[in-house]
Amino acid sequence: MDNALTPLPKIFYTRPTLTLARELLGCILVKVTDEGIASGIIVETEAYLGAMDQAAHSFQNRRTKRTEIMFHEPGIVYTYQMHTHCLVNVVAGPEETPEAVLIRAVEPLSGIELMLKRRPVSNIKNLTSGPGKLTKALGITMDDYGKAFYNSSLFIAEGKKPPEIEQGTRIGIDNSGEAKDYPYRYWVTGNPFVSR
């Protein structure tokens, strides 16, 4: 891997949330730990538009210990526990507008042996093809909550723009009224690591 990977600047995150969800595709998610560096190309994202979005944790401006970070400036790490998995989001939208982009899948790029040690799988396609899989493989934990993607051991670097992007409804939010039909999920066309 090119050791010259550097975090995208803070300004990168100051764009509308749906635009950010698309622009993150092709970027590189990097996690530096004591065990080594692991990274993956972001191939699937899902946007959540805060107060008006029934599927968002911050629907109706719900402010809890968990969601507090969503009210901060864009580009901050929002991790949360779902079942036994840790999921990672990019805080988006202006300050006090609680929006976020869930990183749903990455294509392994570097540190693959380390990822396989953390998540032993026989088929590499299963290594990072889901939001809980990628955090375990990369070593992203709840300790990353509140860090900045532009200035920490968990960062996003510039990658290559995907040739083709698709858009559709989000996954696993069946109890969210009409929000389940919002086309806020984006993925790289034909990429084998997309979650489904």
N, C-alpha and C positions, 0 to 999 in steps of 0.2 A: 504494500500500500504506500502511496505517496505520503511521506511524513509531513508534507507541507500543508496538509488539510488544516484550514483555519475556520473558526466559527463565522457564519454570516453575521453581518453587523445588525445591531438593534433595529435600525431603520427598515430592514427587510420585513419585519413582522408588523409594521404599521400600515397594513393594507386591509381592505375589507375581508372579513373572515372567509367568505366563499372563494375569493380570489386567492387568499393565502392557502386554502386547502388544495387548490389546483397547483399553485406555484411550489408547494412543498414536494410534489411528485418529481422524482429524479434527483432531489437533494440527498445528501448523505448524512445519516444519523450515526453519531460516533459516541461511544462510551469508553472512557479511560478508567480502568480500575487497577488495583495492585497486581492483579493477575495478568494484566495486559490490555491491549486496545482491541475492541471489536467494533465493526461498523457494517452498515447495510444501506442500500439504496431504497429510499422511500417509494413504495409502489402503490400504496392505497391509503387514503385518508377519509375522514368523516367529519363534517362541520356541525357544530351545535351553536345555535344563535340565541343563547341566553334567555332573557325575560319572556320572549314571545314563543319560545320553542318548548313544547311540552316534554320533549325527550331530553332536554338539557337539565343537568343537576341544578342549574340556577334559574329554572323556570319561575316566572313571577318574582324575579330578583331574590329568590331564596338564598339567604346568607347564613351559612353554617360554618363550623370549623373546617369542614371538608372543602366547601366551595369558596371560602374567603379569597383564595388565591386567584380565582377567576375574575375578581373585581380589580385586580392589579393591572399594571401596564402589559402590553403585548410582549411575547417572547419569553415569558416565564414558564417554568415546568409545572404542570398540574398532573400529579400522579394520584391514582386512587385504587383502592382494593375492590375487586369484584370477584365474588366467590373466593378462590384461593389465589387469584391472579392479580398482579399489579399492572395497571394500564397507564400509558403515558400520553399526555395531551400537551399541545402548545396553547398557552393562553393567547387569545386574539381579541380584536376589537379595542376601542379606546378604553382608557381607565374608567372604572365604574360601569362598564358595559360588559357583563359577564358572559363572554363567548369563548369558545375553544375549538381546537381541531384535534381529534383523536388520530394518532398514527396507528393504522390498522395492520399494515404489513410492510416488511422490508425484504429486499433481496440481499442475501449475505454477500459481503464484499471482502472484509478482512477479519482476521482472528477467528476463522471458521472452526479450527480445531478447538479453540477455547469455548466457542459457542456449543459445539458438539459435546464437550465435557459437561457443560451446564444442562444441556438438553439432549441426551443421547437419542438419536432417531436413526432409523435405517434408511429412510428416504429424505434426502436433503430438502426436498420441497416442503416437508413438514416442519422444518427448523424454525422458520420465522414468518409463517403464513397465517398470522393472526395476532391480535393485539396483546394477548397474554403470552404467546409463544415468543414474540420478539423481545419483550422486556426480560424474560428469563434468560434467553440466549445471549443478549447483550449485557446483562448484569445491571439492568435498570431496576431500582428499588424505590420504596416509599421515602428513603433518605434523599432522593433527588427532588422531592416536593419543594417548590419555592425557589429553586435555583434558576439561573438565567441561561437560556440556550445559547446566548451570545458570549458567555463568560463563565463557563464551569466545565467540570469533567464530563458532562453530558451536553453535547453540542450538535448543531446542524451545520454542515459545510455545503458549499456549492457543488452541484453535480452536473449532469447533462440533462437538458430538457428531453422528456420522452417524445418520440415521434407522434404518438397518438394517445389520447386520454378519453376514457369513457366516464359517464356520469349516471348515477341511478339512486335508488332508495337505500336508506341505511339498513343495517342488519341488527336483529335482536332487540328491537324496541317496539314490540307488538302492542304493549299496553299504553301507548302514548297518543291515542286519538289520531287525528289527521296528521300529526307530526311523523308518524311512521311512513307516510307516503312522500315526504319531502325528498327531492332528489339531491341530497347533500353529501353523497358518497362519490368519491372520485378514485379512479384506478388506471394504471397503465395497461392499455389494451394488450391482451395476450400474454401478460407476464405470469409465469407459473407460480409465483409466490403470492399472488392476490388471494385473499382468504377464501373466496368462493366464487 
